Amino acid sequence: MNKFRLETSEKEVMGQVQYFAVMFRMTPKGRFNETVEFNYRFKTAAARQAYVDNFYAMQSQIEARSENRKKAKAEARKNMVNPFKVGDVLYDSWGWEQTNIDFYQVVEVGPKSVKIREIGQVVSHQPGYSSMSEFVAPDVDNFVGEAKTKTLQVLSNGEVYIKSRHGWISKYEGKPKYQSHYA
């Protein structure tokens, strides 16, 4: 594996030979050209070699899984069918100390993208959990923003989603969404 560099050494410490191994991962794009994967001491040269061999075997398995994931994702992307249609309502739930809800409406559908526009929201008559919260529903066809084209993303299992700044945009199922605020 040319992604790694191994240094081994032996030292006598208090009349006993100890075996050392330092494994470096090459990082050509980083600030430093390598990082330490492990730096261990072993009682025998055989134990050191067994550990190094196991490390290489594990790295091979990790690389194989990564390649399989990439292939599955590429295949899923190739076979992806756009599940959205014009008029679908979507929402984005985001926030740290408060929950914000943004609603969108699909205005155009492409093979691997959608064009969405932000729409307004109406406060449901359902009370929230505090005086600074409520449940909101989309105000369909009340556009408040310009259209944005979003490229569809796909997971290796074929599930399609739309990325947002804060996570992903979900399809609205018709149930009001919880929203909170500070003023």
C-alpha positions as MATLAB code, in Angstrom:
seq = 'MNKFRLETSEKEVMGQVQYFAVMFRMTPKGRFNETVEFNYRFKTAAARQAYVDNFYAMQSQIEARSENRKKAKAEARKNMVNPFKVGDVLYDSWGWEQTNIDFYQVVEVGPKSVKIREIGQVVSHQPGYSSMSEFVAPDVDNFVGEAKTKTLQVLSNGEVYIKSRHGWISKYEGKPKYQSHYA';
ca = [
       0.000    0.000    0.000;
       1.731    3.138   -1.165;
      -0.544    5.330    0.962;
       1.469    4.298    4.014;
       5.061    4.338    5.160;
       6.276    1.987    7.916;
       9.275    2.562   10.173;
      10.435   -0.249   12.457;
      13.167   -0.321   15.065;
      14.449   -2.396   17.970;
      15.862   -1.097   21.240;
      17.243   -2.802   24.268;
      15.572   -1.472   27.395;
      16.782   -2.803   30.760;
      18.249   -5.931   29.178;
      15.145   -6.724   27.130;
      14.692   -6.110   23.395;
      11.575   -4.127   22.500;
      10.214   -3.789   18.987;
       8.712   -0.562   17.684;
       6.540    0.258   14.675;
       5.404    3.658   13.430;
       2.917    3.758   10.551;
       2.527    7.000    8.604;
      -0.350    7.830    6.252;
       0.765    9.918    3.306;
      -1.279   13.135    3.005;
      -0.007   15.028   -0.037;
      -2.773   17.656    0.082;
      -2.421   18.467    3.760;
      -0.245   20.966    5.539;
       2.071   18.131    6.494;
       2.933   15.398    4.024;
       2.070   12.566    6.421;
       0.190   11.798    9.632;
       0.854    9.086   12.214;
      -1.610    6.175   12.077;
      -0.027    4.314   14.985;
       3.179    4.321   17.049;
       3.360    1.146   19.143;
       5.827   -0.975   21.092;
       5.709   -4.781   20.886;
       7.273   -7.549   22.953;
       8.257   -9.638   19.922;
       9.063   -9.051   16.268;
       6.352  -11.596   15.376;
       3.715   -9.629   17.327;
       4.789   -6.457   15.525;
       4.574   -8.146   12.121;
       1.149   -9.633   12.927;
      -0.144   -6.178   13.919;
       1.224   -4.564   10.743;
      -0.222   -7.352    8.561;
      -3.617   -6.956   10.260;
      -3.453   -3.180    9.730;
      -2.820   -3.630    5.998;
      -5.642   -6.194    5.749;
      -8.068   -3.814    7.478;
      -7.056   -0.965    5.172;
      -7.664   -3.200    2.147;
     -11.154   -4.017    3.449;
     -11.884   -0.326    4.047;
     -10.765    0.555    0.510;
     -12.861   -2.267   -0.971;
     -15.970   -1.109    0.937;
     -15.338    2.458   -0.179;
     -15.030    1.386   -3.823;
     -18.207   -0.694   -3.553;
     -20.068    2.291   -2.065;
     -18.833    4.545   -4.870;
     -19.919    2.019   -7.508;
     -23.341    1.566   -5.873;
     -23.832    5.330   -5.679;
     -22.794    5.781   -9.329;
     -25.196    3.010  -10.369;
     -28.009    4.542   -8.290;
     -27.328    7.958   -9.849;
     -27.377    6.444  -13.354;
     -30.718    4.694  -12.688;
     -32.254    7.559  -10.688;
     -35.808    8.557  -11.506;
     -36.866   12.047  -10.425;
     -39.658   11.465   -7.851;
     -40.827   15.102   -7.823;
     -43.519   16.700   -9.948;
     -44.603   20.290  -10.578;
     -46.728   21.525   -7.681;
     -45.119   19.336   -5.002;
     -44.628   21.174   -1.715;
     -41.314   20.724    0.094;
     -39.980   21.981    3.416;
     -36.652   22.604    5.098;
     -36.513   22.380    8.904;
     -33.403   23.973   10.343;
     -32.014   25.931   13.287;
     -29.909   25.587   16.393;
     -31.712   27.034   19.415;
     -34.899   27.537   17.477;
     -36.617   25.603   14.727;
     -37.153   27.397   11.432;
     -39.352   26.089    8.631;
     -39.011   27.164    5.002;
     -41.561   25.930    2.464;
     -40.907   25.518   -1.261;
     -42.988   24.596   -4.275;
     -41.664   22.682   -7.279;
     -42.162   24.821  -10.409;
     -40.132   22.837  -12.946;
     -38.792   19.290  -13.132;
     -35.738   18.055  -15.032;
     -34.294   14.539  -15.278;
     -31.814   15.098  -12.416;
     -32.905   18.460  -11.006;
     -35.873   20.502   -9.832;
     -36.561   24.210   -9.875;
     -38.153   25.351   -6.608;
     -39.500   28.653   -5.305;
     -39.938   29.608   -1.688;
     -43.567   30.054   -0.668;
     -45.149   31.694    2.348;
     -46.499   29.969    5.410;
     -49.683   30.239    7.431;
     -49.883   29.709   11.160;
     -52.038   26.740   12.064;
     -54.588   27.166   14.828;
     -52.819   24.413   16.727;
     -50.975   25.912   19.728;
     -47.208   25.432   19.930;
     -45.345   24.137   22.957;
     -44.666   27.650   24.282;
     -45.661   31.262   23.659;
     -42.795   31.573   21.153;
     -43.737   28.637   18.950;
     -46.467   27.534   16.594;
     -47.320   25.037   13.923;
     -47.104   26.278   10.345;
     -48.387   25.047    7.002;
     -47.424   26.095    3.469;
     -49.275   28.894    1.687;
     -49.347   27.193   -1.719;
     -48.820   29.413   -4.787;
     -47.935   32.434   -2.584;
     -44.383   32.774   -3.903;
     -41.977   34.897   -1.855;
     -38.671   34.072   -3.491;
     -37.018   33.596   -6.841;
     -36.753   30.173   -8.447;
     -33.644   28.132   -7.609;
     -32.443   25.074   -9.471;
     -31.460   22.224   -7.177;
     -29.538   19.183   -8.363;
     -30.969   15.963   -6.993;
     -28.699   13.860   -4.810;
     -28.974   10.106   -4.468;
     -27.877    7.659   -1.795;
     -26.357    4.294   -2.682;
     -29.718    2.658   -1.820;
     -31.416    4.763   -4.517;
     -33.143    7.229   -2.178;
     -33.326   10.695   -3.769;
     -32.980   13.917   -1.775;
     -32.342   17.646   -2.230;
     -29.487   19.272   -0.324;
     -30.021   22.545    1.503;
     -27.642   24.801    3.400;
     -28.627   23.116    6.655;
     -29.236   19.499    5.643;
     -31.853   18.361    3.165;
     -35.243   19.443    1.867;
     -38.086   16.976    2.468;
     -41.418   16.397    0.791;
     -44.301   17.929    2.776;
     -46.842   15.298    3.860;
     -49.720   17.655    4.741;
     -49.234   17.838    8.514;
     -48.370   21.273   10.042;
     -44.728   21.640   11.104;
     -43.456   22.907   14.465;
     -41.583   26.226   14.410;
     -40.119   28.286   17.254;
     -38.647   31.785   17.572;
     -37.354   34.335   20.069;
     -39.370   37.400   19.188;
];
